[in-house]
Amino acid sequence: MNGSTSDIRHIDDEGGRGAGAAEVIVVGAGPTGLLLAGDLAAAGVPVTLVEKRPRGISNLSRAFAVHARTLEQLDARGLADELEGKGRVLDRMLLFGRLSVRLDTLPSRFNHLLVIPQYEVEAVLLRRAVEAGVRFRYDTEVTSVEQGADTVAVHVRAPEADGGGVERLTAAYVVGADGHRSVVREAIGLPFPGRRVIRSVVLADVRLDDPPEQVLTANGVGDAFAFIAPFGDGYHRVIGWRRGRDVPDTAPLDLDEVREIARLALGRDHGMRDARWMSRFHSDERQAPAYRVGRVFLAGDAAHVHTPAGGQGMNTGLQDAANLGWKLVAVLFGHADPALLGSYQAERHPVGRAVLRSSGGIVRLAMARRPWTLAFRAALTTVLNHVGPARARMIGQISGIGYAYPAPRGAHRLVGTRVPDVALSVGRLHEALRGGRFVLVTPRISPPGDPLASGSGARGDRLAVATWTSDRRTTVLVRPDGHVAWAADDADTGAIEEALTTWLGAKS
């Protein structure tokens, strides 16, 4: 994988800096890489995004769902409302023919599922990244990664149009968001343990003469399962699998095969016609044991892959990016100790593991064929339909809003939890978070002499200060990703300033 040193060249950009002079190199221009690169660039971090696809060639549109927690993260960037206008909002799902999953009970402004093709999400994130100043390197493939004490060198093969030689790009940090076949992960020596779960899953975007009564439906009969969701433009996404149909991903796929799977799993094919896109793929369950080695991080499918059940893949990757971006910004600008970066592994790896379990559980129940597994599925469906706490836990995991990050021993009970988009004296929380800011929320009656009562003090655009619109007495410092960094009941000015110094650095 390594190019010889005689092949390595440097090219100066318009500003005279070496082509590799970036604070962060992000590899992979899918949704995860685009969100992360956009966050970094918007904060003023020089970012180079390396993508092996040519410019204008989109990823295959496998993802189709944006869940509530991801919509909250996008709302904190001013993007959610635009995407909601492009997709179809669903407030419930039907699983296994009997399990009704009501999303309108979610404690979120986005108490629903947004069905939208992945390419629409990418388009919005791409525009934001371009506007923020991300430097793109399309048609460029990573060949090796070398770590030093203070920098990381990434060797890339340039496009044939530029001579096809190997270039050396350098940065303070590198993030591999380059998918399940991640070259970055391989280059830093991380394994990707796990197993293949199902082969020859088929995808198709089709028109239906007789759409299902339920807006989103899924069912399995042991030898086949199928899933149907509407895009809102007259087309539906169909995902299907049939036991015994074990063929390579490259095997031809026609609409008759998709219809047959639907008839087996759902009892009818709903009049499928006019497929605009079809694909075949296999589904693995894998997770890297670490999301970081030195100055190199993994995010999205490079760190974890799982079955498509529950539509959690793209969402988990976007939430990885939202967690990592603000931490890199804080460290690069000297506002936080580099030890903060260790929390990325501690916070996101358990979430990735939980998503593997939940998505795997759904698909295994859908594939159930033995009497005892069918009986277990029936019993579980009954429990989830009738026991509120169990149903809320399941919906919280699928939607992403149910996850909290670990808190230090002795911390306030709110530390690590997600903060809903509550109304504040300055508007909504998600609006206050825009620009990658922390938000300090204090009671309406601030501590006597509180220097923060009239603004963010000397921390500039990194901190917004607001008060609760209720009589709540808890003071909360919300991280840029919407989780609680610090909280205290009846806090005084000294405690508040200590927390701000810990999380945002001393006043400048």
C-alpha positions in Angstrom: 0.0 0.0 0.0 2.9 2.4 0.5 4.1 4.5 -2.4 7.9 4.8 -2.7 9.3 8.1 -1.4 10.5 9.0 -4.9 6.8 9.1 -6.1 5.7 11.4 -3.3 5.2 15.1 -4.2 3.8 18.2 -2.7 1.8 20.9 -4.5 1.2 24.4 -3.2 -2.4 25.7 -3.1 -3.5 29.2 -3.9 -2.5 30.5 -0.5 1.1 29.1 -0.8 0.6 26.4 1.9 1.6 22.8 1.1 -1.3 20.8 -0.3 -1.1 18.6 2.8 -1.2 21.5 5.3 -4.5 20.8 7.0 -5.4 20.6 10.7 -7.8 17.7 10.0 -8.1 15.3 7.0 -11.4 13.5 6.7 -11.5 10.5 4.5 -14.9 9.7 2.9 -17.5 12.1 1.6 -20.6 10.2 2.7 -23.0 11.8 5.2 -20.7 11.2 8.2 -17.6 12.7 6.6 -19.6 15.6 5.2 -21.2 16.5 8.6 -17.9 16.3 10.4 -15.9 18.3 7.8 -18.6 20.9 7.7 -18.6 21.3 11.5 -14.8 21.6 11.6 -14.6 24.1 8.8 -17.5 26.2 10.1 -15.5 26.5 13.4 -12.5 27.8 11.4 -10.4 24.6 11.3 -8.7 23.9 8.0 -10.1 20.7 6.6 -9.3 18.5 3.6 -11.9 15.9 2.6 -10.5 13.1 0.6 -13.0 11.0 -1.5 -12.1 8.2 -3.9 -15.3 8.7 -6.0 -15.2 11.3 -8.8 -16.9 14.6 -8.2 -20.7 14.3 -8.7 -20.9 10.5 -8.3 -23.2 9.9 -5.3 -23.2 6.9 -3.0 -25.8 4.2 -3.7 -28.9 5.3 -1.9 -29.1 2.5 0.7 -30.1 4.7 3.6 -33.6 6.1 3.6 -34.5 7.1 7.2 -33.6 10.0 9.4 -34.5 9.4 13.1 -35.4 11.9 15.7 -32.0 12.3 17.4 -30.3 12.9 14.0 -33.0 15.5 13.1 -32.2 17.2 16.4 -28.5 17.3 15.5 -29.4 18.7 12.0 -31.7 21.2 13.6 -28.8 22.5 15.7 -27.1 23.2 12.3 -30.2 24.8 10.7 -30.7 22.0 8.3 -33.6 19.9 9.6 -36.5 22.0 8.4 -35.1 22.0 4.8 -34.8 18.2 4.8 -38.3 17.7 6.3 -39.6 19.6 3.3 -38.0 17.1 1.0 -39.1 13.8 2.6 -42.1 12.0 4.1 -42.9 12.3 7.8 -44.1 9.1 9.4 -45.4 8.9 12.9 -45.7 5.1 13.3 -44.2 1.8 12.1 -45.7 -1.7 11.9 -43.3 -4.6 12.6 -44.0 -8.3 12.4 -47.6 -7.6 11.3 -48.6 -6.9 14.9 -46.2 -4.6 16.7 -47.3 -1.0 16.3 -44.4 1.4 17.0 -45.9 4.9 17.6 -43.2 7.6 17.2 -45.6 10.5 17.9 -45.0 9.8 21.6 -41.3 10.7 21.4 -40.3 13.5 23.7 -38.8 15.5 20.8 -39.8 18.2 18.5 -39.2 15.6 15.8 -41.6 12.9 17.1 -41.5 11.0 13.9 -39.4 9.3 11.3 -38.3 11.2 8.2 -38.2 8.9 5.1 -35.8 10.5 2.6 -33.2 9.1 0.2 -29.6 9.3 1.5 -28.6 11.4 -1.5 -30.9 14.2 -0.4 -29.2 14.3 3.0 -25.8 14.2 1.3 -26.7 17.1 -1.0 -27.6 19.4 2.0 -24.5 18.4 3.9 -22.3 18.9 0.9 -23.6 22.4 0.3 -22.9 23.3 3.9 -19.4 21.9 3.8 -18.6 23.8 0.6 -19.9 27.0 2.0 -17.9 26.5 5.2 -14.7 26.2 3.1 -13.9 22.5 3.2 -11.2 21.6 0.6 -12.3 18.6 -1.4 -10.0 16.1 -3.1 -12.2 13.9 -5.3 -11.0 10.9 -7.3 -8.3 10.5 -4.8 -7.5 7.3 -3.0 -5.7 6.8 0.3 -2.8 4.4 0.0 -1.2 4.6 3.5 -1.2 6.4 6.8 1.8 7.3 9.0 1.6 8.7 12.4 4.2 10.9 14.1 4.3 12.5 17.5 2.5 15.7 16.4 1.1 15.0 13.0 -0.3 12.4 10.7 0.8 11.8 7.1 -1.7 10.4 4.6 -0.4 9.2 1.3 -2.9 9.5 -1.5 -2.9 8.6 -5.1 -3.9 11.6 -7.2 -6.3 11.5 -10.1 -4.9 10.4 -13.5 -5.6 13.9 -14.8 -3.0 15.2 -12.3 -0.4 12.6 -13.2 -1.6 9.8 -10.9 1.4 10.1 -8.6 1.4 9.7 -4.8 1.0 12.8 -2.7 1.8 13.2 1.0 -0.9 15.2 3.0 -0.2 16.1 6.6 -2.6 17.1 9.4 -2.9 17.2 13.2 -5.7 14.6 13.0 -7.2 12.2 10.5 -10.8 10.8 10.6 -11.6 7.7 8.6 -15.3 7.9 7.5 -14.6 5.8 4.5 -17.1 3.0 4.9 -17.1 -0.6 5.9 -14.1 -1.4 3.6 -12.2 1.5 5.3 -8.6 1.9 4.1 -7.9 4.1 7.1 -9.0 1.4 9.5 -6.8 -1.1 7.8 -3.8 1.3 7.6 -3.8 1.8 11.4 -4.1 -1.9 12.0 -7.5 -2.2 13.6 -9.4 -5.4 13.0 -13.1 -5.5 12.2 -14.5 -8.5 14.0 -17.9 -9.8 13.5 -19.8 -11.9 11.0 -22.0 -11.9 8.0 -25.7 -12.1 9.0 -27.6 -12.2 5.8 -26.7 -12.5 2.1 -28.3 -11.2 -1.0 -30.5 -8.5 0.5 -32.4 -6.8 -2.3 -33.2 -3.1 -2.5 -35.5 -1.4 -5.0 -37.2 2.0 -5.4 -40.5 1.3 -7.2 -44.0 2.6 -7.8 -46.9 0.7 -6.2 -50.3 0.3 -7.7 -51.7 -0.8 -4.3 -49.6 0.7 -1.5 -49.9 -0.8 2.0 -52.5 0.7 4.4 -49.7 1.3 6.9 -47.3 4.0 5.9 -44.4 1.9 6.9 -44.6 -1.9 7.2 -42.3 -4.9 7.7 -43.0 -8.6 8.1 -41.1 -11.9 8.0 -42.4 -15.4 7.6 -39.2 -17.4 8.3 -38.2 -17.9 4.7 -38.5 -14.3 3.7 -38.9 -10.8 5.0 -39.8 -7.5 3.3 -40.0 -3.9 4.3 -41.8 -1.1 2.5 -41.6 2.7 3.1 -42.8 5.6 1.0 -40.5 8.4 -0.2 -43.3 10.8 -0.8 -42.6 11.3 -4.5 -44.7 8.4 -5.7 -41.9 5.9 -5.1 -41.4 3.4 -2.3 -38.3 1.8 -0.9 -38.5 -2.0 -0.8 -36.0 -4.1 1.2 -36.3 -7.9 0.9 -34.6 -11.2 1.6 -35.3 -14.8 0.8 -33.8 -17.8 2.5 -31.7 -19.9 0.2 -31.2 -17.2 -2.3 -27.4 -16.9 -1.6 -25.9 -15.1 -4.6 -23.0 -12.6 -5.0 -23.8 -8.9 -4.6 -22.9 -8.5 -8.3 -25.6 -11.0 -9.5 -28.2 -9.5 -11.8 -31.4 -8.4 -10.1 -34.8 -7.9 -11.8 -38.1 -6.7 -10.5 -39.7 -10.2 -10.7 -37.4 -11.4 -7.9 -38.3 -8.4 -5.7 -42.0 -9.1 -6.3 -41.6 -12.7 -5.4 -39.9 -11.9 -2.1 -42.7 -9.4 -1.2 -45.4 -12.0 -2.0 -43.7 -14.5 0.3 -43.2 -12.0 3.2 -46.2 -9.8 2.9 -48.7 -11.9 1.0 -48.8 -9.6 -2.0 -46.4 -7.5 -4.1 -48.6 -4.4 -4.0 -48.4 -3.9 -7.8 -44.7 -3.1 -8.0 -43.6 -1.5 -11.2 -41.3 1.1 -12.8 -38.2 0.4 -10.7 -35.8 3.4 -10.9 -33.1 1.8 -8.9 -32.3 -1.7 -7.7 -29.3 -3.2 -5.9 -28.2 -6.3 -4.1 -26.0 -6.4 -1.0 -25.0 -8.5 2.0 -25.4 -7.4 5.6 -22.6 -7.8 8.3 -22.5 -7.1 12.0 -19.0 -5.8 12.8 -17.5 -3.2 15.1 -13.9 -2.0 15.5 -12.6 -2.6 19.0 -11.4 1.0 19.2 -12.5 4.1 17.4 -9.1 5.8 17.8 -5.5 4.9 17.4 -3.2 7.9 18.2 -4.2 10.8 16.0 -6.5 8.8 13.8 -10.2 8.3 14.5 -12.9 6.2 12.9 -16.6 7.2 12.4 -19.7 5.8 10.7 -19.5 2.5 8.8 -15.7 2.5 9.1 -16.2 1.9 12.9 -19.4 -0.2 12.9 -21.8 -1.9 10.4 -25.0 -3.8 11.1 -28.2 -4.9 9.5 -30.5 -2.3 7.9 -33.3 -3.2 10.4 -34.5 -0.1 12.1 -32.8 2.3 9.6 -30.1 3.2 12.2 -26.9 3.0 10.1 -26.6 6.5 8.6 -28.1 8.0 11.8 -25.4 6.4 14.0 -22.6 7.7 11.8 -24.0 11.2 11.8 -24.2 11.1 15.6 -20.6 9.9 15.7 -19.6 13.0 13.7 -21.6 15.3 15.9 -19.9 13.9 19.0 -16.3 14.1 17.6 -16.4 17.4 15.8 -16.7 19.8 18.7 -14.1 18.0 20.6 -11.5 18.3 17.8 -12.3 22.0 17.6 -11.9 22.5 21.3 -8.5 20.7 21.3 -7.1 22.3 18.2 -7.9 25.8 19.4 -6.4 25.1 22.8 -9.6 25.4 24.7 -9.5 21.8 26.0 -6.9 19.3 27.0 -6.3 16.6 24.4 -7.5 14.1 26.9 -11.0 15.2 25.9 -10.6 13.2 22.7 -10.6 10.0 24.7 -14.2 10.5 25.5 -15.2 9.8 21.9 -14.4 6.1 22.4 -16.0 6.0 25.8 -19.2 7.6 24.6 -19.7 6.3 21.1 -18.4 2.8 21.2 -21.2 1.6 23.6 -23.8 3.2 21.4 -22.4 1.4 18.3 -22.5 -1.9 20.2 -26.1 -1.3 21.3 -27.2 -0.5 17.7 -25.6 -3.8 16.6 -27.7 -5.6 19.2 -31.0 -3.8 18.5 -30.8 -4.0 14.7 -29.7 -7.6 14.9 -32.5 -8.5 17.2 -35.1 -7.0 14.8 -33.8 -8.9 11.8 -33.5 -12.2 13.7 -37.0 -11.9 14.9 -38.1 -11.1 11.3 -36.3 -14.3 10.1 -37.7 -16.5 12.9 -38.9 -19.9 11.7 -38.6 -22.3 14.6 -41.6 -22.7 16.9 -39.9 -21.4 20.0 -38.5 -18.3 18.2 -41.9 -17.6 16.7 -43.5 -18.0 20.2 -40.8 -15.6 21.7 -41.6 -13.0 18.9 -45.3 -13.2 19.7 -44.7 -12.8 23.4 -42.3 -9.9 22.9 -44.8 -8.2 20.6 -47.5 -8.5 23.2 -45.2 -7.0 25.9 -44.1 -4.1 23.7 -47.6 -3.4 22.6 -49.0 -3.2 26.2 -46.1 -2.3 28.6 -45.3 1.4 28.2 -41.8 1.5 29.7 -40.6 -1.4 27.5 -42.0 0.2 24.4 -40.5 3.6 25.3 -37.1 2.0 25.8 -37.3 0.3 22.4 -38.4 3.5 20.6 -35.7 5.5 22.4 -33.0 3.1 21.1 -34.3 3.1 17.5 -34.8 6.8 17.4 -31.5 7.6 19.2 -33.0 9.9 21.8 -32.8 7.2 24.5 -29.0 7.2 24.8 -27.1 9.0 27.5 -23.3 9.2 27.8 -21.4 8.0 31.0 -20.9 10.6 33.7 -18.0 10.8 36.1 -18.6 9.5 39.6 -20.3 12.0 41.8 -21.6 14.1 38.8 -25.0 15.6 38.8 -27.7 13.2 37.6 -28.2 15.2 34.4 -24.6 15.0 33.2 -24.3 13.0 30.0 -28.1 13.1 29.2 -29.6 14.5 26.1 -31.3 17.9 26.5 -34.6 18.2 24.5 -35.2 21.3 22.3 -36.6 23.3 25.2 -37.8 26.9 25.0 -35.3 29.4 26.4 -35.2 33.1 26.9 -33.2 33.3 23.6 -35.5 31.0 21.6 -35.1 27.3 21.3 -32.1 25.3 22.5 -31.2 24.0 19.1 -31.1 27.6 17.8 -28.8 28.6 20.6 -26.5 25.6 19.8 -26.0 26.8 16.2 -22.4 27.7 15.4 -21.1 24.8 17.5 -21.6 26.8 20.8 -22.0 25.6 24.3 -25.2 26.9 26.0 -25.3 27.8 29.6 -28.9 27.8 30.9 -29.5 29.4 34.3 -32.5 30.1 36.5 -34.5 33.2 35.8 -33.1 34.7 38.9 -29.3 34.5 38.5 -26.8 34.4 41.4 -26.1 37.9 42.8 -23.4 39.7 40.8 -23.4 37.0 38.2 -21.1 38.4 35.4 -22.9 36.0 32.9 -26.3 37.5 33.4 -26.0 39.8 30.4 -24.0 37.6 28.0 -21.3 35.1 27.4 -18.6 37.1 29.1 -15.1 36.9 27.4 -15.7 33.6 25.6 -16.9 35.1 22.4 -19.0 33.1 20.0 -18.2 29.8 21.8 -20.9 30.3 24.5 -24.5 31.3 24.5 -26.2 32.2 27.8 -29.9 31.9 28.4 -32.4 31.4 31.2 -35.2 28.8 31.6 -38.6 30.0 30.8 -39.9 27.9 33.7 -39.1 28.2 37.4 -36.4 25.5 37.2 -33.5 26.1 39.6 -30.9 23.8 38.0 -28.1 25.5 36.1 -27.0 23.4 33.0 -24.1 23.7 30.6 -25.1 22.0 27.4 -22.4 20.7 25.0 -22.5 21.6 21.3 -23.9 18.1 20.6 -26.8 18.7 22.9 -25.7 16.6 25.9 -25.2 18.0 29.4 -21.6 18.7 30.2 -22.2 20.0 33.7 -25.2 20.8 36.0 -25.8 22.0 39.5 -28.8 22.8 41.7 -28.7 26.4 43.1 -25.2 27.0 41.7 -23.3 30.1 42.7 -21.2 32.3 40.4 -17.9 30.6 41.4 -19.2 27.1 40.6 -20.5 28.4 37.2 -17.2 30.0 36.3 -15.3 26.9 37.4 -17.4 24.7 35.1 -17.0 27.2 32.2 -13.2 27.2 32.6 -13.2 23.4 32.7 -15.2 23.0 29.5 -14.3 26.1 27.5 -11.0 27.2 28.9 -10.0 30.3 30.8 -11.4 33.7 29.7 -9.5 35.1 26.8 
